[in-house]
Amino acid sequence: MIETRRQLLSRTAGGIGVMALARLLGAEENRLPHPHFAGTAKSVIFLNMPGGPSQLDLFDPKPELAKWHGKPLPLSVTKDLKLAFIKPTANVVASPRKFARMGQSGIEVSEWLPNLAACADDLCLLRAMHTEAFNHDPGELALMTGHTQFGRPSMGSWVVYGLGSESHDLPGFIVLMSGTPPSAGANNWSAGFLPTEHQGTPLRGSGDPIPYLASPPGYSAEMQRARLDVLGKLNRHRLDLTADREIEARIASYELGFRMQSAAPELLDFSKEKPATLEMYGVNQEPTHPYAVNCLLARRMVERGVRFVLVSHGNWDDHNDLDKNLKKNCDITDKPAAALLKDLKQRGLLDSTLVIWGGEFGRTPMTQQQRSDIGYGRDHHPNCYSMWMAGGGVRGGQVVGRTDEFGLQGIEDKASVNDLQATILHLLGFYHTKLTFNHMGRNFRLTDVHGEVIRKVART
């Protein structure tokens, strides 16, 4: 069996010397990073919309499609498309949605997003996003980890690895979910090969968000502290023998869990929020309540120093009944997402909090009619789709990128998911090529071997 450098070190030395040398070796291999320059953002809220929202019905109007409604597009423009379920000869369905130019910027937003439309001057709308993946699992992995393969660290893990957390009593990376969970599941917030303490901590979407916050009757905080002290002593003894970073992560996890028992109840208590704030988000209203709670929690988390909050709401995978299903998801998410932007802004937090909205890909202009007794849908479309960014040093009130008249291809300022990730890291103060971690003999990074900063997005 081939020994790793750490195993050899542990076998041939002992005691405190092992620990000191192991930590020195770890520092040589993977020095703790720090920002490369002064970033404009200090925290991130990613409003993830798994399933692939239809950009044609929300953010990218295509009046030219009305001429082709009910007919196939020319094969010359569709023959090379990556399509999951339909053929290039499928008929076009022009969007029936009405778009209006909003704010001083005049960004066109669908009638189904009236609250976000009112925030148009804060949005930087990326209309020519593209990805290599045309199915959900690899698409989500590409968006969240920079690669379509399992096992890579998620974006939130990279951010916490690079910046650490400003919260002593809460995890640096928290996951909030409503609706259908994302297809790739926990891989979207896994730490991969990064130290385990950087993985996302999911809170439950129903019942108590964090179970077992209260100790059982008769079990005092002093008793729990004494038990953790003994367990910590045993774990540190094992750590001295093995220099295993996972044991360090386990110790940190136990200690954080103990501190969360005091901090989390206050985080989850909305009683001190103004009634107008709860109303603005849609808390205790239908159908917004679950998503509204998560958006309000996201704001409260960044206030308390949490570095990265992933707020996931699915499912936007509208292969059929698009008009019904898309309207439902817009009704759930539009008001809370807009309230989040407004709330951050009025509290002076939007300039330091980067907010991102979007899914793993978009939808085709051609219809997918699976059954005659249900409404039409749209297939997966990785070639061009829309996302938006706001706050955190983003130049709002602009559209970056343009797609062709059919909504098939990006034709100006195209941006890949790796470009988006490079831009997020840039806003946080990192050169994306230099935020790396040595694993299996080479340096890995979030953007893999690709990615360029989208210069039009950032103010600096």
Buried (B, 14 or more C-beta within 10 A) or exposed (E): EEEEEBBEBBEEBEEEEBBEBBEEBBEEEBEEBEBBEEBBBBBBBBBBBBBBBBBBBBBBBBEBBEEBBEEBBEEEBBEEBBBBEBEBEBBBBBBEBEBBEBBEBEBBBBBBBBBBBBBBBBBBBBBBBBBBBBBBBBBBBBBBBBBBEEEBBBBBBBBBBBBBBBBEBBBBBBBBBBBBBBBBEEBBBBBBBBBBBBBBBBBEBEEEBBEEBEEEEEEEEEEBEEEBEEEBEEBBEEBBBBBBBEBBBBBEBBEBBBEBBEBBEEBBEBEEBEEEBBBBBBBEEEBBBBBBBBBBBBBBBBBBBBBBBBBBBBBBBBBBBBBEBBBBBBBBBBBBBBBBBBBBBEEEBBBBBBBBBBBBBBBBBBBBBBEEEEBBBBBBBBBBBBBBBBBBBBEBBBBBBBBBBBBBBBEEBBBBBBBBBBBBBBBBBBBBBEBBBBBEEEEBBBBBEBBBBBEBBBEE
